[in-house]
């Protein structure tokens, strides 16, 4: 199980990379990260930069 740290304006998240289902452009230059069995997370960065972090694991 690989954890990835994703930064947010309200705090940071540690997510399991294999539980990410989708990425979508959010508001104010942020990205929505869809998690399997959970609500989406709003994190900083573009979908491309978040995808790069997830792929690096």
Chimera marker file (.cmm) of the C-alpha trace (Angstrom):
<marker_set name="trace">
<marker id="1" x="0.000" y="0.000" z="0.000" r="1" g="1" b="0" radius="0.5"/>
<marker id="2" x="1.608" y="3.279" z="-1.133" r="1" g="1" b="0" radius="0.5"/>
<marker id="3" x="0.638" y="6.541" z="0.552" r="1" g="1" b="0" radius="0.5"/>
<marker id="4" x="0.954" y="9.855" z="-1.285" r="1" g="1" b="0" radius="0.5"/>
<marker id="5" x="0.819" y="13.254" z="0.411" r="1" g="1" b="0" radius="0.5"/>
<marker id="6" x="-1.520" y="15.696" z="-1.326" r="1" g="1" b="0" radius="0.5"/>
<marker id="7" x="-1.532" y="19.294" z="-0.149" r="1" g="1" b="0" radius="0.5"/>
<marker id="8" x="-4.735" y="21.233" z="0.487" r="1" g="1" b="0" radius="0.5"/>
<marker id="9" x="-5.398" y="24.787" z="1.578" r="1" g="1" b="0" radius="0.5"/>
<marker id="10" x="-7.032" y="23.448" z="4.742" r="1" g="1" b="0" radius="0.5"/>
<marker id="11" x="-4.369" y="20.837" z="5.547" r="1" g="1" b="0" radius="0.5"/>
<marker id="12" x="-2.610" y="17.894" z="3.961" r="1" g="1" b="0" radius="0.5"/>
<marker id="13" x="-3.966" y="14.451" z="3.099" r="1" g="1" b="0" radius="0.5"/>
<marker id="14" x="-2.217" y="11.094" z="2.975" r="1" g="1" b="0" radius="0.5"/>
<marker id="15" x="-4.082" y="8.990" z="0.426" r="1" g="1" b="0" radius="0.5"/>
<marker id="16" x="-3.580" y="5.459" z="-0.843" r="1" g="1" b="0" radius="0.5"/>
<marker id="17" x="-2.643" y="5.926" z="-4.497" r="1" g="1" b="0" radius="0.5"/>
<marker id="18" x="-4.573" y="2.850" z="-5.655" r="1" g="1" b="0" radius="0.5"/>
<marker id="19" x="-7.814" y="4.257" z="-4.153" r="1" g="1" b="0" radius="0.5"/>
<marker id="20" x="-7.861" y="7.300" z="-6.450" r="1" g="1" b="0" radius="0.5"/>
<marker id="21" x="-10.601" y="6.818" z="-9.057" r="1" g="1" b="0" radius="0.5"/>
<marker id="22" x="-10.544" y="10.139" z="-10.965" r="1" g="1" b="0" radius="0.5"/>
<marker id="23" x="-9.177" y="13.699" z="-11.114" r="1" g="1" b="0" radius="0.5"/>
<marker id="24" x="-11.162" y="16.753" z="-12.171" r="1" g="1" b="0" radius="0.5"/>
<marker id="25" x="-10.486" y="20.495" z="-12.356" r="1" g="1" b="0" radius="0.5"/>
<marker id="26" x="-11.847" y="22.143" z="-9.223" r="1" g="1" b="0" radius="0.5"/>
<marker id="27" x="-12.341" y="25.764" z="-8.248" r="1" g="1" b="0" radius="0.5"/>
<marker id="28" x="-9.615" y="28.414" z="-7.965" r="1" g="1" b="0" radius="0.5"/>
<marker id="29" x="-6.892" y="26.343" z="-9.639" r="1" g="1" b="0" radius="0.5"/>
<marker id="30" x="-7.420" y="23.333" z="-7.421" r="1" g="1" b="0" radius="0.5"/>
<marker id="31" x="-8.156" y="19.690" z="-8.262" r="1" g="1" b="0" radius="0.5"/>
<marker id="32" x="-10.923" y="17.366" z="-7.104" r="1" g="1" b="0" radius="0.5"/>
<marker id="33" x="-9.606" y="13.885" z="-6.333" r="1" g="1" b="0" radius="0.5"/>
<marker id="34" x="-12.255" y="11.158" z="-6.457" r="1" g="1" b="0" radius="0.5"/>
<marker id="35" x="-11.645" y="8.419" z="-3.937" r="1" g="1" b="0" radius="0.5"/>
<marker id="36" x="-13.147" y="4.916" z="-4.064" r="1" g="1" b="0" radius="0.5"/>
<marker id="37" x="-15.944" y="4.734" z="-1.481" r="1" g="1" b="0" radius="0.5"/>
<marker id="38" x="-15.531" y="8.321" z="-0.266" r="1" g="1" b="0" radius="0.5"/>
<marker id="39" x="-16.246" y="11.967" z="-0.968" r="1" g="1" b="0" radius="0.5"/>
<marker id="40" x="-13.889" y="13.813" z="-3.346" r="1" g="1" b="0" radius="0.5"/>
<marker id="41" x="-10.974" y="15.734" z="-1.850" r="1" g="1" b="0" radius="0.5"/>
<marker id="42" x="-10.136" y="19.290" z="-2.938" r="1" g="1" b="0" radius="0.5"/>
<marker id="43" x="-6.351" y="19.630" z="-3.214" r="1" g="1" b="0" radius="0.5"/>
<marker id="44" x="-3.972" y="22.269" z="-4.546" r="1" g="1" b="0" radius="0.5"/>
<marker id="45" x="-2.418" y="21.986" z="-7.991" r="1" g="1" b="0" radius="0.5"/>
<marker id="46" x="-3.540" y="21.034" z="-11.461" r="1" g="1" b="0" radius="0.5"/>
<marker id="47" x="-4.830" y="17.570" z="-12.353" r="1" g="1" b="0" radius="0.5"/>
<marker id="48" x="-1.563" y="17.012" z="-14.220" r="1" g="1" b="0" radius="0.5"/>
<marker id="49" x="0.596" y="17.815" z="-11.182" r="1" g="1" b="0" radius="0.5"/>
<marker id="50" x="-1.547" y="15.612" z="-8.910" r="1" g="1" b="0" radius="0.5"/>
<marker id="51" x="-1.376" y="12.783" z="-11.466" r="1" g="1" b="0" radius="0.5"/>
<marker id="52" x="2.406" y="13.115" z="-11.536" r="1" g="1" b="0" radius="0.5"/>
<marker id="53" x="2.569" y="12.725" z="-7.742" r="1" g="1" b="0" radius="0.5"/>
<marker id="54" x="0.349" y="9.653" z="-7.887" r="1" g="1" b="0" radius="0.5"/>
<marker id="55" x="2.327" y="8.092" z="-10.737" r="1" g="1" b="0" radius="0.5"/>
<marker id="56" x="5.640" y="8.606" z="-8.916" r="1" g="1" b="0" radius="0.5"/>
<marker id="57" x="4.721" y="5.984" z="-6.309" r="1" g="1" b="0" radius="0.5"/>
<link id1="1" id2="2" r="1" g="1" b="0" radius="0.2"/>
<link id1="2" id2="3" r="1" g="1" b="0" radius="0.2"/>
<link id1="3" id2="4" r="1" g="1" b="0" radius="0.2"/>
<link id1="4" id2="5" r="1" g="1" b="0" radius="0.2"/>
<link id1="5" id2="6" r="1" g="1" b="0" radius="0.2"/>
<link id1="6" id2="7" r="1" g="1" b="0" radius="0.2"/>
<link id1="7" id2="8" r="1" g="1" b="0" radius="0.2"/>
<link id1="8" id2="9" r="1" g="1" b="0" radius="0.2"/>
<link id1="9" id2="10" r="1" g="1" b="0" radius="0.2"/>
<link id1="10" id2="11" r="1" g="1" b="0" radius="0.2"/>
<link id1="11" id2="12" r="1" g="1" b="0" radius="0.2"/>
<link id1="12" id2="13" r="1" g="1" b="0" radius="0.2"/>
<link id1="13" id2="14" r="1" g="1" b="0" radius="0.2"/>
<link id1="14" id2="15" r="1" g="1" b="0" radius="0.2"/>
<link id1="15" id2="16" r="1" g="1" b="0" radius="0.2"/>
<link id1="16" id2="17" r="1" g="1" b="0" radius="0.2"/>
<link id1="17" id2="18" r="1" g="1" b="0" radius="0.2"/>
<link id1="18" id2="19" r="1" g="1" b="0" radius="0.2"/>
<link id1="19" id2="20" r="1" g="1" b="0" radius="0.2"/>
<link id1="20" id2="21" r="1" g="1" b="0" radius="0.2"/>
<link id1="21" id2="22" r="1" g="1" b="0" radius="0.2"/>
<link id1="22" id2="23" r="1" g="1" b="0" radius="0.2"/>
<link id1="23" id2="24" r="1" g="1" b="0" radius="0.2"/>
<link id1="24" id2="25" r="1" g="1" b="0" radius="0.2"/>
<link id1="25" id2="26" r="1" g="1" b="0" radius="0.2"/>
<link id1="26" id2="27" r="1" g="1" b="0" radius="0.2"/>
<link id1="27" id2="28" r="1" g="1" b="0" radius="0.2"/>
<link id1="28" id2="29" r="1" g="1" b="0" radius="0.2"/>
<link id1="29" id2="30" r="1" g="1" b="0" radius="0.2"/>
<link id1="30" id2="31" r="1" g="1" b="0" radius="0.2"/>
<link id1="31" id2="32" r="1" g="1" b="0" radius="0.2"/>
<link id1="32" id2="33" r="1" g="1" b="0" radius="0.2"/>
<link id1="33" id2="34" r="1" g="1" b="0" radius="0.2"/>
<link id1="34" id2="35" r="1" g="1" b="0" radius="0.2"/>
<link id1="35" id2="36" r="1" g="1" b="0" radius="0.2"/>
<link id1="36" id2="37" r="1" g="1" b="0" radius="0.2"/>
<link id1="37" id2="38" r="1" g="1" b="0" radius="0.2"/>
<link id1="38" id2="39" r="1" g="1" b="0" radius="0.2"/>
<link id1="39" id2="40" r="1" g="1" b="0" radius="0.2"/>
<link id1="40" id2="41" r="1" g="1" b="0" radius="0.2"/>
<link id1="41" id2="42" r="1" g="1" b="0" radius="0.2"/>
<link id1="42" id2="43" r="1" g="1" b="0" radius="0.2"/>
<link id1="43" id2="44" r="1" g="1" b="0" radius="0.2"/>
<link id1="44" id2="45" r="1" g="1" b="0" radius="0.2"/>
<link id1="45" id2="46" r="1" g="1" b="0" radius="0.2"/>
<link id1="46" id2="47" r="1" g="1" b="0" radius="0.2"/>
<link id1="47" id2="48" r="1" g="1" b="0" radius="0.2"/>
<link id1="48" id2="49" r="1" g="1" b="0" radius="0.2"/>
<link id1="49" id2="50" r="1" g="1" b="0" radius="0.2"/>
<link id1="50" id2="51" r="1" g="1" b="0" radius="0.2"/>
<link id1="51" id2="52" r="1" g="1" b="0" radius="0.2"/>
<link id1="52" id2="53" r="1" g="1" b="0" radius="0.2"/>
<link id1="53" id2="54" r="1" g="1" b="0" radius="0.2"/>
<link id1="54" id2="55" r="1" g="1" b="0" radius="0.2"/>
<link id1="55" id2="56" r="1" g="1" b="0" radius="0.2"/>
<link id1="56" id2="57" r="1" g="1" b="0" radius="0.2"/>
</marker_set>
